[in-house]
Amino acid sequence: MKLSLPSFTIVMLVLQISAQKENAVNQNVSYHRYPELRQALIGVWLQCPSISRLYSIGKSVQGRHLLVIEISDQPGVHEPGEPEFKYVGNMHGNEAVGRELLITLSQYLCNEYQRGNNTIINLIESTRIHILPSMNPDGFELSASQKRKVKDWLTGRANAQGVDLNRNFPDLDRIVYLNEHTGGSNNHLLQNMKEKVEGNNKLAPETKAVIQWIMDIPFVLSANLHGGDIVANYPYDETRTGAERQYTPCPDDAIFRSLAKAYSVNNPVMSNPNRPKCDMEGDDRFISGTTNGAAWYSVPGGMQDFNYLSSNCFEITVELSCEKFPPATELPRYWKDNKDSLISYIQQAHRGVKGFVTDDQGNPIANATISVEGIDHDITTASDGDYWRLLIPGEYHITASSPGYESGTKKVKVVRSPAQKVDFQLKAVPSAEKQKEKEKELLQWWKMMSEALNF
């Protein structure tokens, strides 16, 4: 969504914002209704136009834009070799803390970039960050409109159609569990199915918008912010056996546990083993503020597993607060508890290995497969031939392959950070006709040599 205002208005707004930015974060003690959310994101764009872009990925049932603020040194552009990251908040409309944290995060990134904070400058210059504060703006408005001081536990959870968006994604877990036995694909299970998604009446418009977003941008890492407990939750979210709860590891269990801990360890409440429980069944099984999703409770049709199984994107779900819609006066405390975690988690996009896959002429090979020996989950290269493969430290054999090319394998030693650069140059395999011509030429050469040497 392109936004434009008269130049005089822009100048005045920028001056007002600049004068107030010193206290912007600390004064955020009220919830942003939809017009205020839009105004806040426009404010970030106006204050930091060189590193931000405001766009919409679609509309809610009631016509509200699903607004994304992008923070990058080249907004609107995928820079080859640079990882794409996203945060999604307020998927359940009544879980409001994540919505506010993401608005504040966007303001913080803008402010700190202008202040010369080297950590933030380096992050913005090396990562393309997308922030969707509210995936369910209709549900939020319904929940926020309640007059009661303590909000109802369920009002506003679903979208305006009554759909729970975190049970509305295609259930790719069931497909991959079947493929584990039959030898089918272990990734990109929704490939070439965009039209089927758009025509599926069971999918809410908010769900469709996010699916298309995931399909269009080569995201590497993501987090989905919820409320109702305090924990970082990682795949799989749905049990293999159909049990209500059972630890169900995905092939990348090791890196997901590390990613979840990277968030939880920087949150003093989440990482505290002695914190009071949120009075939710099963939350005493948390380890260092993290949990396998299915070990907590099984979630079919969730967004977290959909990301992992439909694209290259690794996503965790972060539960931020025991109370889903706490008083606004508590928001500064939640920001203080989560600020370092939110920054640290973005930095995790720079782990493992990264590089380019090209042909022997240096041309990029899109959709090449990157496989890691011992991990039954592949990723693919983006349109520029670039890839990012998240891994914990260790030694790996990594293979790049693509139809029509000879595959290549390299042994790589991965450290905690930064990501190791591993490029592949693949040699084209001759077509069947060219191979026959080559064999014919070789046979003629051999006949000539045989006659010349009297063989």
N, C-alpha and C positions, 0 to 999 in steps of 0.2 A: 504494500500500500504506500504510494508516494504521497507525502505531505508537503504542502507548500503554503507560505504565508508572505504577505508583503514585507519587503526588506526592512522598513522602519519598525514594523511590529516585531520582527525577529531581533533587531538590535536592542529594543527596549526590553524584551523578554530576557535576552541574554544578560543584560546589565542587572536586571532584577535578580535573576538566578545567581549570577556571580556574587552579588552582594550578600546573598543568603546562604551560599553553599557551605560556609564554615560550620553552620549549625544544622545543615540539611538532615544529616543522619540522626542526630540526637533529638531533633524536634519531631521525628516521625512517630508520634504517639497516638495516631488515629488510623483507622482502617480506610483504605482507598476504595470508595465505590467506583463504579465503572467510569464515569466522567473524570473522576480524580485520578484513576489509574492511567487513563489516556493522557491526561494533562502531565502527570509525573514523567511518563516515558517521553512525551514530546519535549519536556524540560531537559531531559538528559541529551536528547538529540540536538537541541538548540545550544546547549552549553558545550557539547563536545562533538560538533559536526564532522570533524576530521577523523574521528574514530568510532562513529556510531551510525546506525541506520535503523529506522523504524519501519517495520513491514507487518502485514497481516497474512496469516496462512489460511484464513477462511473465516466463516461466521458461525456463531452458535445458533441454536434453534430459534431464539428470539431476536436474531440479527445483530448481536454484538460481535465486534471483531475479536479474533484471537490474535492479540498483538504480541509481536516479538521485537525486542530491542537487541540489535546485533552490536557487539563491541569488538572492533578489529582495527588494525592499522590500515587495512584496505577494505573498508566496509562495502559489502555487495559483491565481493570478488572471492572466489576460491583460489587461494595461492597454492600452486603445486608444491607439495611437500609439507604444507602446514595443516595440522589436525583441526578438525571441526568438533566443537563441544556444545552441548546444550543442557540447560536446566528447564524443567517443567514444574510448575506449581499449580495448586488449587484444582487438581483433577477432580477431587471431591469438593464441591462448592462450599461445604461447611467446614472444611479443614483449611483455615485461613492464614495460619502463621507463615507457611511457605510462600504464599502470594506476597505478603508484606516483606519478607526477607529478600525476595528476588527484586522487588522494586528498590529496596535499600541497597542491594548489591550493585545494581546498575548505576545508582547514584554514587556509590563508593568508588567503583572502578573509574568513573569519569573524574571525580574529585581528585583521587590519588594520582591519576595519570597527569593531571594538570599541576599537581603539587610536586611532581618529579620523583614519586615513589618508584625506585628502581625495580622492585619486585613486580609491581603492577605494570610498569612500562614493558618489562621483559615478557610478562604473561600476555599482554595485549599484542605485542609485536610478533609473538610466536604462535598464537592460538586464535582461531576465529570462534568467538563465543556468542552463542544465541541464547537469549533468556525469554521464556514464555511465562510470565507471572501467573496467568490464569487460563487454564484449559477449559474451565467450566464457569464462565462469568455469570451465566443465568442462575446457576445453583448458588453462587456466592451472594447475588442480589437477594435471592429468596431468604437465605439464612441471615444475612445482615439486616433484613427488614423486620426481623422479630423484635418485638418491644421488650421482651423479657430479658433480664440481666444475664441469666445463664441460658445460653442457646440450647435448643433441643438437639439431641445427639444425632438425629438423622435428617432433620429438615434442611434441604439444600444439598444433600449428598449427591443425588442424581442430577442429571441435566433436566431441561424443561420437558422432556418426553418421559421422564421417570426412568431413564436408562443409567445404570451404574457404569460409568465409562471405563472403570478398571476391571470390568468383566465383559467388555464389549469388543475386544480385539479378536481377530481370528485366532483360534486355539491351535497354534502351531506346535505346542508341546505334544499333543496327541499324535501329530504327524511324525515328529522327530523320534518319539518313543517307538513308533512302528518301524521307522527307518533303521533304528538301531539293530533291529532283528533281521531286516530284509536287505540291508546294505544300501539303502537309499541315501539321498542327499542329507548333509548335516548342517547346511546353512542356506541362506537366501531362499527360503521356502515359499516366498510370495513373489518370486521373480516373474516378470512378464504377466502380472495379474492386475495391473492398475485399473483396467476397464471393469474387471469383475468386482473390484473393491468399490468403485464409483457406483455401480449398479446394484449393490447389495443393500436392500432396504432394512436389513437387521442392524446395520452399522449406523450409529448416530453421526450427524454432520461434524461434530467435534472430533470423533474418532477418525472419520475419513480424512479430515484436514491434517491430523497428525500423521496418519499413515502415509499420505502423499508427501508430507514434509520429510519423513524418514527416508522415503524412496528417492527423493530429489537431491538431498544433501548427503555427502559421504561422512556422516558423523562417526566419530571414533569412540566417544565416551559421553555418558549422560547420567543424570540423576533426576528422579521423580520425587518431589517433596510432598509428604502427607502429614497427617496428624492423628493423634489417638494413642500414641506411645512414643518412646524415645529409643530409637534403634536404627542401625543401617542394615538393610535387608538385601540379600543377593540371590541370584538364580540357583536352581530353578524355583519358581513360585508354585508350580503344580506338581503334585506327586505322580510318580510313574504308576503306582499300584492302585490309585484311586482312594487311598487312605486319607483321612481328614488331616493328618499331619505325619510327616516322615521326612527325614533328611534326604533330600534329592539333589545330589550334586550334578552340575553340568560339566562338560569336558574341561571348562576353564575354571574349575572350582578354586584352584590355588590363587590365581590372579584376582578373582572376584572377592575372595576373603581378604586379600591384601588391600583391594580398593575400598571395601567397606570399612576396614580398620583405619585407612588413611583419613576417612571422614570422622569416624567415631573417636579416635584417639585425640583429636584436636578439640573435641567438645567435652568440657569438664563434667557435664551432667551425664551425657551418653556413655562416657567411658568409666564412670564411677560404679564399681560393683556393689556399693552399699547404698545407692540411691533408693528412695522409696519407689515401690512398684506402682504402675499405673492402673492396677486393679483390672488387668486384662488377662484372661486365661492364657497360660503358656509363656508369659514374658519373663519368667524366672529361668528360662533356658538360654538367655542371651549370653554370649561370650564376648567380653571386651566391648560391649555395646553393639554387637553385630549378631545376625542370625541368618541362616539359610531360610528362604521364604517358605518353602514347603514344610520345613521342620516346625515352623510357627503355626501356619495353617495354609491349606492348599487353595490357590487362586487360579481357576481356569479363565482363560481369556484376558489375562492381564497385560499391561503395556510393557512391563519390564522384560518378560520372556519374549514378547513379540519383537522387541528391538534386537535381541540377541539372535533370534532365529530367522528374521526376515532381512537383516542387513549386517553391516560390519560393526554396528554400534553396541557397546557393552554398557548396560544400564543397571544401576542399583536403585532401590526405593528407600528414602530416608524418612523415618517418622520423627517429627520434631518436637512434639509436645503431648503431654498426657491429655490436656484439654484441647479440644479441636478448635474452638473459637474463643480463646481467652480474652479477658479485658484488654483493651488497647494499651492501657498503661504498662502492661507486661512486655510489650513488643521490644523496647530497648534491651531488656534482659535477654530475650531470645536472639537478638542480633549479636549481642556480646558473646553469647555461648556458641554461636554458629559461624561468626565471621571468619575465623581462621580455618574452620573446616571447609567452608564454601570455597575459599581460595586454594587451600591444599588439594581439594578434590579436582579442581580444574587442572592443576599441575600434573596430575596423574596421567593425563593424555600424552605426556612426554616420557613414557616408559616403554620398555621392550625393544622392538626393532621397527625401523621405518626405512623407506627407500623408494626406488623406482624400478619398474620392469619395462624394458625396451627391447626392440628387435635389434638385429646386428647392424642396422643403419642408424640406430639411435632414436627411432620413432617409438612413442609410447604405446604400450599394449594395455588397453582397457579390459577390465573383467578377467584379467589373469588370476589364477587361483594361487593363494599363498597357504601352504600347508606346513604344519609343525609336527615333526615325528613324535608320536606318543600322545598327541592332543587331537581328538576326533572332532575338530571344528575348524573349518577353513574360513578365510576371508578372501576378498577380491580387491583388485586394484581399481582406483577411480579413473575418471576419463583421461587424466594426464599420466596414467601409468603409476601414480603414487599410491603407497599403501602404508598402513600403520598397524602393527601387531602387538597388542599389549601382552606382556609376559613378566613373570617374576624372575629374579636373578637366577642364572644357571647356564648350562651349555645345551644348545639345541641344534638339530639339523633342520634347516628350513628350505623348502622347495617351492620354486615358482614354476607354474605350468600354464599352458594355454593351447587350445586346439590349433594345429598347424605349426607348432614349434616344438623343438626339443626342450624338455624340462631341464632345469638347473637346480642343483642342491649345494648349499653352503653350511659349514659348521660355524656357529656363532656363539660367543660368550657374552651373555647379557648381564649388565650390572643394574643397580637400582635406578640410576639416572645418570646422564640423559639416555634417550633411546639410541641404540646402536644403528648406524646407517649401513644398510646392506642392499646394494643394487644388484639387479640381475639383467643380463643381456642374453636373450634367447635367440637361437639360430632357427630360422625357418626350415621346416621339413618340406622337401620337394613334393609337389603334387604327383599323383600316380602317373600321369602322362609324361611329366618331366622326368620322373624316375625311369620310365621305360626308355625314353630318349637317351638318358644318361647311360643306361645299361647297354643300349644298342651301340652308342659311341665307344664305350669301353670294349665291347666285343669286337668291333671293327679295328680298334687300336691294337687289341691283343692278336687279332688275325694277321694284321700287318707286321707286327713285331715277330710273330711266329714264323712268317714266311721269310722275313729278313734274316732271322737267326737260324733258319732251317730246323725249327722245333718239329 
